[in-house]
Amino acid sequence: MKIPERDLPLFPLNTVLFPRIPLSLHVFEPRYQEMATRCLRERIGFGVLLIREGKEVGGPAEPFTVGVVARIVNAQEHEDGSMDLMTMGMARFRLLKSYAVHPYPSGDIELWQEEMGDARRLPRLAQAAQHAYINYIAQLAELLDEDELPSQILAPQDPQVLSYTIAANLQAPNSDKQRLLEIETVQERLECELEMLEAESAFLARVKLMRESFTRDDAGPFSVN
């Protein structure tokens, strides 16, 4: 797959995509069907950007300027012209200039390579973040009464991929996810995520205690008579 740094097709969405993270899309607007067709024909990626202002469907939307290039892994076209796409996040980019020469938005970009950070601190930090993430996902599964832990529990060993996995699966506002995407180094992202995970786990523990308290109160006194 090629990533053109000039005239890269852009797809503003109400979601934040991260590298190495899958994203499924149902494409029904003709302009984005044309975009997907071009990407498949030319074997190029397209840029996913979080919408800052505007709507996902219909009129123009003003996106953030940092996003992720997505690669189409699989495409299925339906009789009505709509398409189901399975995509994978590939690389971060900065949007330098956008213009309207196609029915869909496009622009010039520069790929944004990521530094790892302090190599001495990273292994221990990644291990702490991994344990906190597994605990967080387990707490969520318990509160949702799931019999089996979701697939997200499989925390990657690679610190960079781990940082993206945590960011993608955190139950957090898109503004927080965008902030995580824009962090300069893997180390800084993991440090921020560790703080967020610890805060969220403490909150989920309080929710569990409250639910157990309500359950006991609802049961009331019991008598066999």
C-alpha positions as CSV (number, residue, x, y, z in Angstrom):
1,M,0.0,0.0,0.0
2,K,1.2,3.5,-0.9
3,I,0.7,6.6,1.3
4,P,0.7,9.6,-1.0
5,E,1.8,12.7,0.9
6,R,0.1,14.9,-1.8
7,D,-3.6,14.7,-2.5
8,L,-4.2,12.0,0.2
9,P,-8.0,11.2,0.4
10,L,-9.4,12.3,3.8
11,F,-12.3,10.8,5.8
12,P,-13.3,13.0,8.7
13,L,-15.1,10.9,11.4
14,N,-16.5,11.1,14.9
15,T,-13.9,8.6,16.0
16,V,-10.1,8.6,16.7
17,L,-8.2,5.9,14.8
18,F,-4.8,4.7,16.1
19,P,-2.0,2.8,14.2
20,R,-2.2,-1.0,14.4
21,I,-5.9,-0.8,15.4
22,P,-8.7,-2.1,13.1
23,L,-11.7,0.1,12.1
24,S,-14.8,-1.1,10.3
25,L,-16.8,1.4,8.2
26,H,-20.1,1.4,6.5
27,V,-19.8,3.9,3.6
28,F,-23.0,5.1,2.1
29,E,-22.3,8.6,0.9
30,P,-21.5,8.7,-2.8
31,R,-18.5,10.9,-2.3
32,Y,-16.8,8.5,0.1
33,Q,-17.8,5.5,-2.1
34,E,-15.8,7.3,-4.8
35,M,-12.9,7.8,-2.4
36,A,-12.9,4.1,-1.4
37,T,-13.0,3.0,-5.0
38,R,-10.0,5.2,-5.8
39,C,-8.1,3.8,-2.8
40,L,-8.8,0.3,-3.9
41,R,-7.9,1.0,-7.6
42,E,-4.7,2.9,-6.8
43,R,-3.8,0.8,-3.8
44,I,-3.4,3.8,-1.5
45,G,-4.5,4.6,2.0
46,F,-6.7,7.4,3.2
47,G,-6.5,9.7,6.2
48,V,-8.9,9.4,9.2
49,L,-9.2,12.6,11.1
50,L,-11.4,13.4,14.2
51,I,-14.0,16.0,13.4
52,R,-13.5,19.2,15.4
53,E,-16.6,21.0,14.2
54,G,-19.3,20.0,11.8
55,K,-21.1,16.8,11.0
56,E,-20.0,13.4,9.8
57,V,-22.7,13.1,7.2
58,G,-23.7,15.8,4.8
59,G,-22.0,19.2,4.8
60,P,-18.3,20.0,5.3
61,A,-16.6,19.2,8.6
62,E,-13.5,20.9,10.1
63,P,-11.2,18.1,11.4
64,F,-8.2,18.1,13.7
65,T,-4.9,18.3,11.9
66,V,-3.3,15.1,13.3
67,G,-4.8,11.8,12.2
68,V,-3.9,8.2,11.0
69,V,-3.6,6.7,7.6
70,A,-5.9,3.7,7.2
71,R,-5.4,0.8,4.8
72,I,-8.4,-1.0,3.4
73,V,-8.0,-4.7,4.3
74,N,-11.3,-5.9,2.9
75,A,-14.2,-4.3,1.0
76,Q,-17.7,-5.5,0.3
77,E,-20.0,-3.6,-2.1
78,H,-23.8,-3.9,-1.8
79,E,-26.5,-3.6,-4.5
80,D,-27.4,-0.1,-3.3
81,G,-23.8,1.1,-3.8
82,S,-22.9,1.2,-0.1
83,M,-19.7,-0.4,1.0
84,D,-18.5,-2.2,4.1
85,L,-14.8,-1.6,4.7
86,M,-12.5,-3.3,7.1
87,T,-9.5,-1.0,7.6
88,M,-6.3,-1.0,9.7
89,G,-4.6,2.1,11.1
90,M,-1.1,2.4,9.7
91,A,0.8,5.6,10.6
92,R,0.2,9.0,12.1
93,F,0.3,12.1,10.0
94,R,0.0,15.9,10.2
95,L,-2.4,17.6,7.7
96,L,-0.5,20.5,6.1
97,K,-3.1,21.7,3.6
98,S,-6.6,20.6,2.6
99,Y,-8.4,21.3,-0.6
100,A,-11.5,20.4,-2.5
101,V,-10.6,19.0,-5.9
102,H,-12.6,15.8,-5.5
103,P,-16.2,15.3,-4.2
104,Y,-14.4,14.1,-1.0
105,P,-11.8,16.1,1.0
106,S,-8.1,15.5,0.4
107,G,-4.9,17.2,1.4
108,D,-1.1,17.3,1.6
109,I,0.4,15.6,4.7
110,E,3.6,14.7,6.3
111,L,4.0,11.4,8.1
112,W,4.8,11.8,11.8
113,Q,7.3,9.3,13.1
114,E,7.1,8.5,16.8
115,E,10.0,8.4,19.3
116,M,10.0,5.6,21.9
117,G,11.3,7.7,24.8
118,D,13.6,6.6,27.6
119,A,14.7,3.1,26.8
120,R,15.7,2.4,30.4
121,R,12.3,3.3,31.8
122,L,10.1,1.9,29.0
123,P,10.1,-1.8,29.9
124,R,9.0,-1.3,33.5
125,L,6.5,1.4,32.5
126,A,5.0,-0.9,29.8
127,Q,4.6,-3.7,32.3
128,A,2.8,-1.5,34.8
129,A,0.5,-0.1,32.0
130,Q,-0.2,-3.7,30.8
131,H,-1.2,-4.9,34.3
132,A,-3.3,-1.8,34.8
133,Y,-5.0,-2.3,31.4
134,I,-5.8,-6.0,32.1
135,N,-7.3,-5.1,35.4
136,Y,-9.4,-2.3,33.9
137,I,-10.8,-4.5,31.1
138,A,-11.6,-7.2,33.7
139,Q,-13.4,-4.7,35.9
140,L,-15.4,-3.5,32.9
141,A,-16.3,-7.1,31.9
142,E,-17.5,-7.8,35.5
143,L,-19.7,-4.7,35.7
144,L,-21.2,-5.6,32.3
145,D,-21.9,-9.2,33.6
146,E,-19.9,-10.8,30.8
147,D,-19.1,-14.4,31.3
148,E,-15.9,-14.2,29.3
149,L,-13.3,-11.5,29.2
150,P,-13.4,-9.6,25.9
151,S,-10.6,-10.0,23.3
152,Q,-9.1,-6.6,24.4
153,I,-7.8,-8.3,27.5
154,L,-4.9,-9.6,25.3
155,A,-2.6,-6.8,26.0
156,P,0.3,-6.6,23.5
157,Q,3.9,-6.9,24.7
158,D,5.3,-4.3,22.3
159,P,5.2,-0.9,24.2
160,Q,4.1,1.1,21.1
161,V,1.3,-1.3,20.1
162,L,0.3,-1.5,23.8
163,S,0.0,2.3,24.0
164,Y,-2.3,2.3,20.9
165,T,-4.4,-0.6,22.2
166,I,-5.0,1.1,25.5
167,A,-5.9,4.4,23.9
168,A,-8.3,2.7,21.5
169,N,-10.2,0.8,24.2
170,L,-10.3,3.3,27.0
171,Q,-13.8,4.5,27.8
172,A,-12.9,8.1,27.3
173,P,-14.1,11.1,25.3
174,N,-12.8,11.6,21.8
175,S,-11.0,14.7,23.0
176,D,-9.0,12.6,25.4
177,K,-8.2,10.0,22.7
178,Q,-7.1,12.8,20.3
179,R,-4.8,14.1,23.0
180,L,-3.3,10.6,23.4
181,L,-2.8,10.3,19.6
182,E,-0.9,13.6,19.5
183,I,1.5,12.8,22.4
184,E,5.1,12.9,21.1
185,T,6.6,9.7,22.5
186,V,5.4,6.2,23.5
187,Q,6.8,6.7,27.0
188,E,4.7,9.9,27.5
189,R,1.6,8.2,26.2
190,L,2.0,5.2,28.5
191,E,2.6,7.4,31.5
192,C,-0.6,9.4,30.7
193,E,-2.5,6.1,30.1
194,L,-1.3,4.6,33.4
195,E,-2.7,7.6,35.3
196,M,-6.0,7.4,33.4
197,L,-6.3,3.6,33.9
198,E,-5.6,3.9,37.7
199,A,-8.3,6.7,38.0
200,E,-10.8,4.7,35.9
201,S,-10.2,1.5,37.9
202,A,-10.8,3.4,41.2
203,F,-14.0,4.7,39.8
204,L,-15.1,1.3,38.6
205,A,-14.4,-0.1,42.0
206,R,-16.6,2.5,43.6
207,V,-19.4,1.7,41.1
208,K,-19.1,-2.0,42.0
209,L,-19.4,-1.2,45.7
210,M,-22.5,1.0,45.1
211,R,-24.2,-1.7,43.0
212,E,-23.5,-4.4,45.6
213,S,-24.9,-2.0,48.3
214,F,-28.1,-1.4,46.3
215,T,-28.5,-5.1,45.7
216,R,-28.3,-5.8,49.4
217,D,-30.8,-3.0,50.2
218,D,-33.2,-4.3,47.6
219,A,-33.1,-7.8,49.0
220,G,-34.5,-6.5,52.4
221,P,-35.2,-8.7,55.4
222,F,-36.0,-12.3,54.5
223,S,-38.3,-14.7,56.4
224,V,-39.5,-18.2,55.6
225,N,-42.8,-17.4,57.3
